[in-house]
Amino acid sequence: MTVSLNTPPTNTRWIMGQMNLPQNYGIGHFEIKRADSAGRSIAVSKRLRQVLEALVIGPLYCASAVRLSHYVDVLRDDHGVNIETIWFSDNKGPIKTRYGVYVLRDEVRFIGNPNGEAA
């Protein structure tokens, strides 16, 4: 595990409630493309879709009131999405702390909803 002394990207967002996530819940098809392989598609819905779409927008702080870690783990383990956790050290004060930021490393593109259904 690497811990960075730098600061997270300026577009890193806190997800403090479901209202901070994209509001698409239905099944969505996404193309996932790694730099070293061909693209493939996955279908996700509900909170998985919201978290994936949020990661497409930009990095997310790991600490969250909506349990992002569970959904990030499912996207990583069950769907093979490359999401990196970057750890940062905050040495400003008497107690050393560290915190993580989730960063999407794959190229992800929304393909559409099945049968033209609404999001």
C-alpha positions in Angstrom: 0.0 0.0 0.0 1.3 3.4 -1.0 0.5 6.5 1.1 0.8 9.8 -0.6 1.7 13.1 1.1 0.2 15.0 -1.7 -3.4 16.2 -1.7 -6.3 14.5 -3.5 -7.4 15.9 -6.9 -9.4 19.1 -6.6 -12.4 17.4 -8.1 -12.6 14.7 -5.4 -16.1 14.6 -3.9 -17.6 13.6 -0.6 -20.8 11.5 -0.9 -22.7 12.3 2.3 -26.0 11.0 1.2 -27.8 9.4 -1.7 -28.6 12.9 -3.0 -24.9 13.4 -3.8 -25.0 10.5 -6.3 -26.3 10.5 -9.8 -30.1 9.7 -9.7 -30.2 6.9 -12.3 -31.5 3.6 -10.8 -32.6 1.4 -13.6 -30.4 -1.1 -15.4 -27.7 0.6 -17.4 -25.3 -0.9 -19.8 -21.7 0.4 -19.7 -18.7 -0.3 -21.8 -15.6 -0.9 -19.7 -12.2 -0.5 -21.5 -8.8 -1.0 -19.9 -5.7 0.4 -21.6 -4.3 -3.1 -22.1 -7.4 -4.9 -23.3 -10.5 -4.7 -25.5 -13.7 -3.3 -24.2 -16.5 -5.3 -22.7 -19.9 -4.4 -21.4 -21.5 -4.8 -18.0 -25.1 -4.1 -16.8 -25.6 -2.6 -13.3 -28.5 -1.0 -11.6 -29.5 0.7 -8.3 -26.7 1.8 -6.1 -24.0 0.1 -8.2 -25.0 2.2 -11.2 -25.0 5.3 -9.1 -21.5 4.7 -7.7 -20.1 3.8 -11.1 -21.6 6.9 -12.7 -20.2 9.0 -9.8 -16.8 7.5 -10.3 -17.0 8.4 -14.0 -17.6 12.0 -13.0 -14.5 12.0 -10.8 -12.7 10.6 -7.7 -14.6 10.0 -4.5 -13.5 10.1 -0.8 -13.8 6.6 0.7 -15.5 7.8 3.9 -19.2 8.0 3.1 -22.6 7.8 4.7 -23.8 5.5 1.9 -21.2 2.7 2.3 -19.4 3.3 -0.9 -16.8 0.7 -0.1 -19.3 -2.2 -0.4 -20.3 -1.0 -3.9 -16.8 -0.3 -5.0 -15.8 -3.8 -3.9 -18.7 -5.4 -5.9 -17.8 -3.3 -9.0 -14.1 -4.4 -8.6 -14.7 -8.1 -7.7 -17.9 -9.1 -9.5 -17.7 -6.8 -12.5 -13.9 -6.4 -13.0 -13.9 -2.6 -13.0 -10.4 -1.1 -12.2 -11.0 1.2 -9.3 -7.9 2.2 -7.3 -7.8 3.3 -3.7 -5.2 6.0 -3.2 -4.2 6.6 0.4 -3.3 10.1 1.7 -1.6 11.0 4.9 -2.8 14.0 6.9 -0.1 15.0 9.4 -1.6 18.4 10.3 -2.0 18.0 14.0 -1.1 15.8 16.9 -2.5 12.6 15.5 -1.4 11.2 12.2 -4.4 10.2 10.1 -4.9 8.7 6.7 -7.8 8.6 4.3 -8.5 7.0 0.9 -9.8 8.2 -2.4 -11.4 6.0 -5.0 -10.2 6.6 -8.5 -11.6 5.0 -11.6 -8.8 3.7 -13.8 -10.8 2.2 -16.6 -12.5 4.1 -19.4 -16.2 3.8 -18.8 -18.9 4.8 -21.3 -22.6 4.6 -20.9 -24.1 2.5 -23.7 -27.8 2.7 -22.8 -30.7 1.2 -21.0 -32.2 -2.1 -22.1 -35.1 -1.8 -24.5 -34.9 2.0 -24.3 -36.3 2.0 -20.7 -36.0 5.2 -18.7 -33.1 5.6 -16.3 
